[in-house]
Amino acid sequence: MHSLDIHGKKMAYQDVGNGPVLVFGHSFLWDSAMWKPQVDVLSQHYRCIVPDLWAHGASDFAPDSTTNLIDYADDVLALIDALEIDTFSIVGLSVGGMWGAELAITASSRVNALVLMDTFIGFEPEVTHAKYFAIMDMIESAEMVAPPLVDTVAPMFFSRNAAETAPELVSGFREKLSNLKGEQAKQVVRIGRMVFGRRDTFDDIAKLTAPTLILVGDQDMPRPPLESQLMHDEIKGSEYHVIQGAGHISNLEQVDKVTAYLSDFLARQHA
């Protein structure tokens, strides 16, 4: 891992491989290590920059100036500029796709391609907004993810049978949730409120002009395929694929399928 000072805070990031640059965004409650299977393959042909979201992984808590996902996209752009990177592609899953879309709008002339995975760039629907903010309130109040809440939150990230088909993946995430405590938990909640209180990026969706690939797990509960279909309908020329046998963290449940889609799409953009 490397780190860079952004607005007085340490942003941790991976910098692996050589070639055209790919900037990865991971899911809320995960970290940059989530992308290891894809980085292992793609770094043979690309330079992979994989930051840890503020309050996640090895990154510091968010700067006071970062209050929404547009601000965070600007923070990542500051990292990219500090690394003297001119053009790049974005591969974002969940909140990684949300801020990735904001970055693709802000720096449209510099973005070669955009991948939106298991994400939605519109408003959080009213029902899930209330549900997720209630979860954030419980974590903040307890300064931890209490065992009953672990039982509620963990299954949301995986396909229905993941506990049997990928037990180590599920148990590892449950342990990660259980270890989230104290100020760290409160700062993660701060990020969560930015995620679930995000703006409606559909207002600027016409500005997403880079070639776009949309991928979603067929069993994604937080970000169901219907939302990805809505984005596909609105993003001109986008490609859309449903990953069978995958939940929200599709890149870890169906490693080979996702890596193949990414490899093919990115190769075509850099031919």
C-alpha positions as CSV (number, residue, x, y, z in Angstrom):
1,M,0.0,0.0,0.0
2,H,1.0,3.6,-0.6
3,S,-0.5,6.7,0.8
4,L,-0.8,10.4,-0.1
5,D,-1.9,13.5,1.8
6,I,-5.3,14.8,0.6
7,H,-6.7,17.8,2.5
8,G,-4.5,16.9,5.5
9,K,-5.7,13.2,5.6
10,K,-3.9,10.1,4.5
11,M,-5.5,8.4,1.5
12,A,-4.2,4.8,1.2
13,Y,-4.0,3.2,-2.2
14,Q,-2.6,0.3,-4.2
15,D,-0.5,1.1,-7.3
16,V,0.1,-2.1,-9.3
17,G,1.2,-2.9,-12.8
18,N,2.1,-0.8,-15.9
19,G,0.1,0.5,-18.9
20,P,-3.1,2.4,-19.3
21,V,-4.5,3.4,-15.9
22,L,-7.5,1.8,-14.2
23,V,-8.9,3.5,-11.1
24,F,-11.0,1.1,-8.9
25,G,-13.7,1.9,-6.4
26,H,-14.7,-0.7,-3.8
27,S,-17.9,-1.2,-1.9
28,F,-19.0,0.4,1.3
29,L,-17.9,-1.6,4.3
30,W,-15.1,-3.3,2.2
31,D,-11.7,-2.0,1.1
32,S,-9.3,-2.1,-1.8
33,A,-8.3,-5.8,-1.1
34,M,-11.8,-6.6,-2.5
35,W,-10.4,-6.1,-6.0
36,K,-7.4,-8.5,-5.6
37,P,-8.6,-11.2,-8.1
38,Q,-9.2,-8.7,-10.8
39,V,-6.1,-6.6,-10.1
40,D,-4.0,-9.8,-10.2
41,V,-5.1,-10.3,-13.8
42,L,-5.6,-6.8,-15.1
43,S,-2.3,-5.5,-13.7
44,Q,-0.5,-7.6,-16.3
45,H,-1.7,-5.1,-18.9
46,Y,-2.8,-2.0,-16.9
47,R,-1.6,0.2,-14.1
48,C,-4.2,-0.4,-11.4
49,I,-4.8,2.4,-8.8
50,V,-7.0,1.2,-6.0
51,P,-7.7,3.7,-3.2
52,D,-9.3,2.8,0.1
53,L,-12.4,4.9,0.7
54,W,-12.1,7.3,3.6
55,A,-12.6,5.5,7.0
56,H,-12.1,2.1,5.2
57,G,-9.0,0.0,4.9
58,A,-5.8,1.9,5.7
59,S,-7.2,5.4,4.8
60,D,-7.8,8.0,7.4
61,F,-11.2,9.4,8.4
62,A,-12.7,11.8,5.8
63,P,-11.5,15.4,5.7
64,D,-13.9,17.9,7.1
65,S,-14.2,19.3,3.5
66,T,-15.6,16.0,2.2
67,T,-19.3,16.0,2.8
68,N,-20.7,14.2,-0.2
69,L,-19.7,11.9,-3.1
70,I,-18.9,14.7,-5.4
71,D,-16.3,15.9,-2.9
72,Y,-14.9,12.4,-2.6
73,A,-14.6,12.1,-6.4
74,D,-12.6,15.4,-6.2
75,D,-10.4,13.8,-3.6
76,V,-9.7,10.8,-5.9
77,L,-9.0,13.2,-8.7
78,A,-6.5,15.0,-6.5
79,L,-4.8,11.6,-6.0
80,I,-4.7,11.0,-9.7
81,D,-3.3,14.4,-10.4
82,A,-0.6,14.0,-7.7
83,L,0.4,10.7,-9.5
84,E,0.6,12.8,-12.7
85,I,-1.9,10.6,-14.5
86,D,-3.5,12.2,-17.5
87,T,-6.2,9.7,-18.7
88,F,-7.7,6.7,-17.0
89,S,-10.6,4.3,-16.9
90,I,-12.9,3.8,-13.8
91,V,-14.1,0.5,-12.4
92,G,-16.5,1.0,-9.6
93,L,-18.7,-1.3,-7.6
94,S,-21.5,-0.1,-5.3
95,V,-20.3,3.3,-3.8
96,G,-17.3,2.9,-6.1
97,G,-19.7,3.3,-9.1
98,M,-21.5,6.2,-7.5
99,W,-18.4,8.3,-7.0
100,G,-17.0,6.9,-10.1
101,A,-19.9,8.3,-12.1
102,E,-19.3,11.7,-10.4
103,L,-15.6,11.5,-11.4
104,A,-16.5,10.6,-14.9
105,I,-18.7,13.7,-15.1
106,T,-16.1,16.0,-13.5
107,A,-13.2,14.8,-15.6
108,S,-15.1,13.6,-18.7
109,S,-12.3,14.6,-21.1
110,R,-9.8,12.4,-19.2
111,V,-12.0,9.2,-18.7
112,N,-11.4,6.5,-21.3
113,A,-14.0,4.1,-20.1
114,L,-16.4,3.6,-17.2
115,V,-17.6,0.4,-15.5
116,L,-20.6,0.5,-13.2
117,M,-21.0,-2.7,-11.1
118,D,-23.8,-3.4,-8.6
119,T,-24.5,0.2,-8.2
120,F,-27.1,2.9,-8.8
121,I,-26.4,6.5,-9.5
122,G,-30.0,7.8,-8.9
123,F,-31.5,8.9,-5.6
124,E,-31.7,6.2,-2.9
125,P,-35.3,4.9,-3.1
126,E,-37.4,6.1,-0.2
127,V,-37.9,2.7,1.4
128,T,-34.2,1.7,1.3
129,H,-33.1,5.2,2.3
130,A,-35.1,4.9,5.5
131,K,-33.8,1.3,6.1
132,Y,-30.2,2.2,5.6
133,F,-30.3,5.4,7.6
134,A,-31.9,3.4,10.5
135,I,-29.0,0.9,10.3
136,M,-26.5,3.8,10.3
137,D,-28.2,5.2,13.4
138,M,-28.0,1.9,15.2
139,I,-24.3,1.5,14.4
140,E,-23.5,5.1,15.5
141,S,-25.5,4.8,18.7
142,A,-23.8,1.5,19.7
143,E,-20.4,2.4,18.2
144,M,-20.3,-1.1,16.8
145,V,-22.2,-3.5,14.6
146,A,-24.0,-5.5,17.2
147,P,-24.4,-9.3,16.6
148,P,-28.1,-9.1,15.5
149,L,-27.2,-6.3,13.1
150,V,-24.3,-8.4,11.7
151,D,-27.0,-11.1,11.0
152,T,-29.1,-8.5,9.2
153,V,-26.4,-6.7,7.2
154,A,-24.0,-9.5,6.1
155,P,-26.5,-11.5,3.9
156,M,-27.4,-8.3,2.0
157,F,-24.0,-8.5,0.3
158,F,-24.2,-12.0,-1.1
159,S,-26.3,-14.4,-3.1
160,R,-28.8,-16.6,-1.4
161,N,-26.6,-19.7,-1.0
162,A,-23.3,-17.9,-0.4
163,A,-22.9,-19.3,3.1
164,E,-22.7,-22.7,1.5
165,T,-20.9,-21.9,-1.8
166,A,-18.5,-19.3,-0.4
167,P,-18.3,-19.8,3.4
168,E,-14.9,-18.2,3.9
169,L,-16.0,-15.1,2.0
170,V,-19.1,-14.7,4.1
171,S,-17.4,-15.5,7.4
172,G,-14.6,-13.1,6.6
173,F,-17.1,-10.3,6.0
174,R,-19.0,-11.1,9.2
175,E,-15.8,-10.9,11.2
176,K,-15.0,-7.5,9.5
177,L,-18.3,-6.1,10.6
178,S,-18.0,-7.5,14.1
179,N,-14.6,-5.8,14.5
180,L,-15.9,-2.3,13.4
181,K,-16.1,-0.4,16.7
182,G,-15.7,3.0,18.4
183,E,-14.7,6.1,16.4
184,Q,-14.0,3.9,13.4
185,A,-17.6,2.8,13.4
186,K,-18.9,6.4,13.7
187,Q,-16.7,7.5,10.8
188,V,-17.9,4.7,8.6
189,V,-21.4,5.8,9.4
190,R,-20.5,9.3,8.2
191,I,-19.5,7.8,4.9
192,G,-22.6,5.7,4.8
193,R,-24.8,8.8,5.1
194,M,-23.0,10.3,2.1
195,V,-23.6,7.1,0.1
196,F,-27.3,6.7,1.0
197,G,-28.0,10.5,1.0
198,R,-26.4,11.0,-2.4
199,R,-27.7,13.3,-5.1
200,D,-29.6,12.1,-8.2
201,T,-26.8,11.8,-10.7
202,F,-29.4,11.1,-13.4
203,D,-29.7,14.9,-13.6
204,D,-26.3,14.8,-15.4
205,I,-26.4,11.4,-16.9
206,A,-26.1,12.9,-20.5
207,K,-22.5,13.9,-19.4
208,L,-21.5,10.3,-19.1
209,T,-20.0,10.0,-22.6
210,A,-17.3,7.5,-22.1
211,P,-17.9,3.9,-23.2
212,T,-19.7,2.3,-20.3
213,L,-20.1,-1.3,-19.1
214,I,-22.8,-2.1,-16.6
215,L,-22.6,-5.3,-14.6
216,V,-24.9,-6.6,-11.8
217,G,-25.4,-9.8,-9.9
218,D,-28.7,-11.5,-10.6
219,Q,-29.2,-11.8,-6.8
220,D,-28.0,-8.4,-5.8
221,M,-30.3,-7.3,-3.0
222,P,-29.1,-3.7,-2.3
223,R,-28.8,-2.8,-6.0
224,P,-31.1,-5.1,-7.9
225,P,-30.8,-5.6,-11.7
226,L,-33.8,-3.3,-12.4
227,E,-31.7,-0.3,-11.2
228,S,-28.8,-1.4,-13.6
229,Q,-31.3,-1.7,-16.4
230,L,-32.5,1.8,-15.7
231,M,-28.9,3.1,-16.0
232,H,-28.4,1.1,-19.2
233,D,-31.5,2.6,-20.7
234,E,-30.3,6.2,-20.0
235,I,-26.5,5.9,-20.7
236,K,-26.2,6.1,-24.4
237,G,-24.3,3.1,-26.0
238,S,-23.8,1.3,-22.7
239,E,-23.3,-2.4,-22.4
240,Y,-25.3,-4.4,-19.8
241,H,-24.8,-7.9,-18.4
242,V,-26.3,-9.8,-15.5
243,I,-23.9,-12.0,-13.6
244,Q,-25.6,-15.3,-12.7
245,G,-25.0,-16.7,-9.3
246,A,-23.8,-13.4,-7.7
247,G,-25.1,-11.0,-5.1
248,H,-23.8,-7.5,-4.4
249,I,-20.1,-8.3,-4.3
250,S,-20.3,-10.0,-7.7
251,N,-16.6,-9.7,-8.4
252,L,-15.8,-12.1,-5.5
253,E,-18.7,-14.5,-5.9
254,Q,-18.1,-14.9,-9.6
255,V,-14.5,-14.1,-10.1
256,D,-13.9,-15.6,-13.5
257,K,-17.1,-14.2,-15.1
258,V,-16.5,-10.7,-13.9
259,T,-12.8,-10.7,-14.7
260,A,-13.6,-11.9,-18.2
261,Y,-16.2,-9.2,-18.8
262,L,-13.7,-6.5,-17.6
263,S,-10.8,-7.9,-19.6
264,D,-12.9,-8.0,-22.8
265,F,-14.4,-4.6,-22.4
266,L,-11.2,-2.8,-21.4
267,A,-9.2,-4.5,-24.2
268,R,-11.7,-3.1,-26.7
269,Q,-11.4,0.4,-25.3
270,H,-7.6,0.2,-25.5
271,A,-7.2,-1.6,-28.8
